Amino acid sequence: MNLYRKKEQSRLQKWTVIGLETLILFLAAWLLFFVDEQLSLRNFLLFGLFLIVYGRMYVTIFYLLKRKMPWQEAMTIPVAFSLYYIGFSIFTLITDKPVDPLDIGSILLFLIGSFINTYSEIQRDRWKREPAHKGGLYTEGLFTYAMHINYFGDLVWVTALALFTRSTGALIIPIILFCFFAWYNIPILDTYLADKYGEQFKRYKQSTNKLIPFLY
C-alpha cells in the first residue's frame, strides 16, 4: 500500500527498468531474426508490436508514473516483460502458419488494448493536473467502464500477442496476468483507494465493474 502513497522520481530505478527491457528486446530480436532461419513475415510483425510495447513503457515510466518505484518493482517488471518478449518469440518460432486474416484481427486487438491502457492513463493524468481536482478520485473517461480499465487494456494486448503466435500454449501468459491482476495487484490497490478516498471510492466500487467492462 505504501507503494501508492509516496511520490518520487526514482530516476535510477526507471532507467534500470528501461535498460533491462532493452536487453530483453535485443534477445527477442536475436530469437526472431537469427535463430529462425526462415525470417517469416510473422516474426517481423511480432517484433514491430514489441517496439510499440517498448515505446508505451517508456511513456508510462517517464511521463505518467508519478509515484515512487521501489527496487523490488524495478526488478520484477523486466521479468514480466521477459514473458512477453521472450515467451511470445519462442511460441512464434514453433508456428509455421502464414499470416492470414486471423492475425490481422490479433493485431487490431493489440492496438485496441494498447490504446485502452495508455489513453486511460493519459486521461487520468490530465484530470489530476487540474488544481480543482486535487484530492479527488478519478472516475471519468474510460474509467467509467471499469475501475481498473488500464489493467484491462494490458490484458487485451497481451492476449492479442498470445493469439498472434497461433500457439495455444501462449495463452498461459495472459491467464497468469489475469490471475496477478485479480488476486494480487487489484486487491492491494483497492485497499489503498478505499483508505484514501473513503465514501467516494465505496460509491465508485458499487456502481462500476472491477476489471472487465460489462462483465467483471
Kinemage of the C-alpha trace (Angstrom):
@kinemage 1
@onewidth
@group {chain A} dominant
@subgroup {mainchain}
@vectorlist {calphas} color= white
{ca met a 1} P 0.000 0.000 0.000
{ca asn a 2} L 2.913 2.348 0.720
{ca leu a 3} L 3.837 1.864 -2.925
{ca tyr a 4} L 0.980 4.161 -3.972
{ca arg a 5} L 1.374 6.739 -1.220
{ca lys a 6} L 4.863 8.021 -1.999
{ca lys a 7} L 5.622 10.351 -4.897
{ca glu a 8} L 9.200 10.256 -6.093
{ca gln a 9} L 11.017 10.446 -9.425
{ca ser a 10} L 13.022 7.236 -8.852
{ca arg a 11} L 15.191 8.001 -11.892
{ca leu a 12} L 17.746 5.269 -11.236
{ca gln a 13} L 15.076 2.595 -10.860
{ca lys a 14} L 13.286 3.763 -14.010
{ca trp a 15} L 16.442 3.771 -16.121
{ca thr a 16} L 17.245 0.321 -14.762
{ca val a 17} L 13.866 -0.931 -15.988
{ca ile a 18} L 14.389 0.595 -19.425
{ca gly a 19} L 17.942 -0.750 -19.649
{ca leu a 20} L 16.912 -4.297 -18.743
{ca glu a 21} L 13.903 -4.159 -21.038
{ca thr a 22} L 16.164 -3.020 -23.878
{ca leu a 23} L 18.416 -6.031 -23.334
{ca ile a 24} L 15.388 -8.331 -23.336
{ca leu a 25} L 14.159 -6.723 -26.549
{ca phe a 26} L 17.529 -7.376 -28.202
{ca leu a 27} L 17.306 -11.003 -27.076
{ca ala a 28} L 13.851 -11.254 -28.667
{ca ala a 29} L 15.295 -9.806 -31.891
{ca trp a 30} L 18.044 -12.427 -31.833
{ca leu a 31} L 15.467 -15.203 -31.452
{ca leu a 32} L 13.216 -13.872 -34.209
{ca phe a 33} L 15.847 -12.863 -36.768
{ca phe a 34} L 18.884 -15.071 -36.167
{ca val a 35} L 17.656 -18.289 -34.563
{ca asp a 36} L 14.783 -18.621 -37.023
{ca glu a 37} L 16.382 -19.010 -40.443
{ca gln a 38} L 13.062 -18.580 -42.277
{ca leu a 39} L 12.618 -14.909 -41.271
{ca ser a 40} L 8.860 -15.073 -41.758
{ca leu a 41} L 6.573 -12.057 -42.003
{ca arg a 42} L 5.099 -13.125 -38.658
{ca asn a 43} L 8.481 -12.587 -36.988
{ca phe a 44} L 8.823 -9.062 -38.368
{ca leu a 45} L 5.261 -8.144 -37.396
{ca leu a 46} L 5.680 -9.526 -33.879
{ca phe a 47} L 8.860 -7.530 -33.351
{ca gly a 48} L 7.056 -4.409 -34.597
{ca leu a 49} L 4.390 -4.994 -31.942
{ca phe a 50} L 7.146 -5.404 -29.350
{ca leu a 51} L 8.513 -1.979 -30.341
{ca ile a 52} L 5.085 -0.452 -29.702
{ca val a 53} L 5.052 -2.060 -26.241
{ca tyr a 54} L 8.565 -0.746 -25.607
{ca gly a 55} L 7.613 2.807 -26.610
{ca arg a 56} L 4.495 2.768 -24.460
{ca met a 57} L 6.507 1.548 -21.477
{ca tyr a 58} L 8.880 4.474 -21.917
{ca val a 59} L 5.950 6.937 -21.899
{ca thr a 60} L 4.363 5.259 -18.887
{ca ile a 61} L 7.506 5.233 -16.763
{ca phe a 62} L 8.864 8.700 -17.552
{ca tyr a 63} L 5.666 10.680 -18.195
{ca leu a 64} L 2.718 9.053 -16.460
{ca leu a 65} L 4.223 7.362 -13.402
{ca lys a 66} L 4.359 9.869 -10.540
{ca arg a 67} L 4.703 7.558 -7.554
{ca lys a 68} L 7.851 6.056 -6.122
{ca met a 69} L 9.199 2.949 -7.875
{ca pro a 70} L 10.876 0.658 -5.321
{ca trp a 71} L 13.789 -1.537 -6.395
{ca gln a 72} L 11.676 -4.658 -5.975
{ca glu a 73} L 9.303 -3.373 -8.645
{ca ala a 74} L 12.179 -2.255 -10.867
{ca met a 75} L 13.457 -5.841 -10.841
{ca thr a 76} L 10.103 -7.583 -11.336
{ca ile a 77} L 8.883 -5.507 -14.301
{ca pro a 78} L 11.641 -6.836 -16.604
{ca val a 79} L 10.746 -10.375 -15.509
{ca ala a 80} L 7.174 -9.811 -16.692
{ca phe a 81} L 8.336 -8.376 -19.989
{ca ser a 82} L 10.639 -11.350 -20.462
{ca leu a 83} L 7.479 -13.449 -20.568
{ca tyr a 84} L 6.126 -11.195 -23.320
{ca tyr a 85} L 9.212 -10.622 -25.457
{ca ile a 86} L 10.935 -13.966 -25.000
{ca gly a 87} L 7.902 -16.162 -24.362
{ca phe a 88} L 5.899 -14.982 -27.348
{ca ser a 89} L 9.015 -15.089 -29.556
{ca ile a 90} L 9.598 -18.740 -28.681
{ca phe a 91} L 5.974 -19.647 -29.289
{ca thr a 92} L 6.172 -17.880 -32.658
{ca leu a 93} L 9.262 -19.879 -33.639
{ca ile a 94} L 7.271 -23.115 -33.431
{ca thr a 95} L 4.458 -21.723 -35.595
{ca asp a 96} L 4.584 -22.490 -39.297
{ca lys a 97} L 1.289 -20.848 -40.246
{ca pro a 98} L 1.468 -17.965 -42.751
{ca val a 99} L -0.011 -14.591 -41.772
{ca asp a 100} L -3.742 -14.552 -42.530
{ca pro a 101} L -6.863 -12.514 -41.623
{ca leu a 102} L -6.927 -14.042 -38.121
{ca asp a 103} L -3.528 -12.486 -37.482
{ca ile a 104} L -4.732 -9.112 -38.753
{ca gly a 105} L -7.542 -9.383 -36.210
{ca ser a 106} L -4.993 -10.105 -33.476
{ca ile a 107} L -3.001 -7.017 -34.473
{ca leu a 108} L -6.130 -4.865 -34.344
{ca leu a 109} L -6.954 -6.304 -30.913
{ca phe a 110} L -3.403 -5.493 -29.799
{ca leu a 111} L -3.802 -1.879 -30.939
{ca ile a 112} L -7.148 -1.588 -29.150
{ca gly a 113} L -5.691 -2.924 -25.898
{ca ser a 114} L -2.662 -0.636 -26.188
{ca phe a 115} L -4.941 2.362 -26.751
{ca ile a 116} L -7.165 1.489 -23.777
{ca asn a 117} L -4.201 1.141 -21.452
{ca thr a 118} L -2.247 4.244 -22.450
{ca tyr a 119} L -5.120 6.605 -23.228
{ca ser a 120} L -6.915 5.835 -19.961
{ca glu a 121} L -3.717 6.700 -18.100
{ca ile a 122} L -3.322 9.921 -20.103
{ca gln a 123} L -6.937 10.914 -19.359
{ca arg a 124} L -6.389 10.384 -15.628
{ca asp a 125} L -3.082 12.252 -15.661
{ca arg a 126} L -4.649 15.290 -17.367
{ca trp a 127} L -7.541 15.296 -14.878
{ca lys a 128} L -5.244 15.103 -11.868
{ca arg a 129} L -3.140 18.005 -13.132
{ca glu a 130} L -6.112 20.358 -12.632
{ca pro a 131} L -5.832 22.133 -9.253
{ca ala a 132} L -9.608 21.871 -8.745
{ca his a 133} L -9.359 18.075 -8.785
{ca lys a 134} L -6.687 17.821 -6.104
{ca gly a 135} L -7.527 15.041 -3.648
{ca gly a 136} L -10.348 13.714 -5.824
{ca leu a 137} L -10.900 10.198 -7.144
{ca tyr a 138} L -10.811 9.973 -10.931
{ca thr a 139} L -13.855 8.089 -12.241
{ca glu a 140} L -14.305 9.641 -15.685
{ca gly a 141} L -13.254 8.818 -19.254
{ca leu a 142} L -12.529 5.151 -19.861
{ca phe a 143} L -12.553 4.584 -16.101
{ca thr a 144} L -16.357 4.815 -16.194
{ca tyr a 145} L -16.382 1.358 -17.799
{ca ala a 146} L -14.151 -0.398 -15.253
{ca met a 147} L -12.325 0.625 -12.083
{ca his a 148} L -9.064 -0.745 -13.454
{ca ile a 149} L -9.609 -0.202 -17.162
{ca asn a 150} L -5.872 0.372 -17.653
{ca tyr a 151} L -5.205 -3.178 -16.451
{ca phe a 152} L -7.929 -4.406 -18.784
{ca gly a 153} L -6.059 -2.778 -21.652
{ca asp a 154} L -2.927 -4.675 -20.602
{ca leu a 155} L -4.886 -7.915 -20.550
{ca val a 156} L -6.264 -7.259 -24.051
{ca trp a 157} L -2.935 -6.519 -25.758
{ca val a 158} L -1.162 -9.399 -24.036
{ca thr a 159} L -3.964 -11.757 -25.099
{ca ala a 160} L -3.664 -10.394 -28.630
{ca leu a 161} L 0.059 -11.220 -28.715
{ca ala a 162} L -0.707 -14.734 -27.484
{ca leu a 163} L -3.268 -15.174 -30.264
{ca phe a 164} L -0.816 -13.800 -32.831
{ca thr a 165} L 1.645 -16.606 -32.071
{ca arg a 166} L -1.039 -19.106 -33.183
{ca ser a 167} L 0.040 -21.377 -30.349
{ca thr a 168} L -2.477 -22.418 -27.694
{ca gly a 169} L 0.327 -22.739 -25.160
{ca ala a 170} L 0.936 -18.986 -25.367
{ca leu a 171} L -2.453 -18.360 -23.752
{ca ile a 172} L -0.951 -19.313 -20.397
{ca ile a 173} L 0.741 -15.890 -20.317
{ca pro a 174} L -2.468 -13.755 -20.341
{ca ile a 175} L -4.026 -16.236 -17.896
{ca ile a 176} L -1.123 -15.648 -15.492
{ca leu a 177} L -1.531 -11.892 -15.981
{ca phe a 178} L -5.260 -12.047 -15.200
{ca cys a 179} L -4.598 -14.014 -12.018
{ca phe a 180} L -1.941 -11.481 -10.975
{ca phe a 181} L -4.327 -8.565 -11.521
{ca ala a 182} L -7.394 -10.201 -9.943
{ca trp a 183} L -5.794 -11.709 -6.847
{ca tyr a 184} L -2.763 -9.581 -6.126
{ca asn a 185} L -2.424 -6.153 -7.720
{ca ile a 186} L -6.078 -5.049 -7.694
{ca pro a 187} L -6.765 -6.044 -4.041
{ca ile a 188} L -3.698 -4.089 -2.898
{ca leu a 189} L -4.683 -1.041 -4.949
{ca asp a 190} L -8.333 -1.213 -3.848
{ca thr a 191} L -7.286 -1.256 -0.198
{ca tyr a 192} L -5.237 1.874 -0.770
{ca leu a 193} L -8.036 3.634 -2.684
{ca ala a 194} L -10.633 2.745 -0.043
{ca asp a 195} L -8.388 4.147 2.681
{ca lys a 196} L -7.606 7.342 0.762
{ca tyr a 197} L -10.979 8.188 -0.798
{ca gly a 198} L -13.424 6.571 1.650
{ca glu a 199} L -17.068 7.064 0.653
{ca gln a 200} L -16.066 8.308 -2.794
{ca phe a 201} L -14.403 5.006 -3.592
{ca lys a 202} L -17.195 2.992 -2.000
{ca arg a 203} L -19.781 4.568 -4.340
{ca tyr a 204} L -17.483 4.072 -7.331
{ca lys a 205} L -16.939 0.414 -6.429
{ca gln a 206} L -20.664 -0.241 -6.081
{ca ser a 207} L -21.535 1.215 -9.491
{ca thr a 208} L -18.575 0.135 -11.653
{ca asn a 209} L -17.175 -3.193 -12.814
{ca lys a 210} L -13.779 -4.055 -11.369
{ca leu a 211} L -11.667 -5.100 -14.389
{ca ile a 212} L -13.648 -6.193 -17.454
{ca pro a 213} L -16.320 -3.760 -18.708
{ca phe a 214} L -19.905 -5.088 -18.523
{ca leu a 215} L -18.682 -8.412 -17.136
{ca tyr a 216} L -16.417 -8.360 -14.057
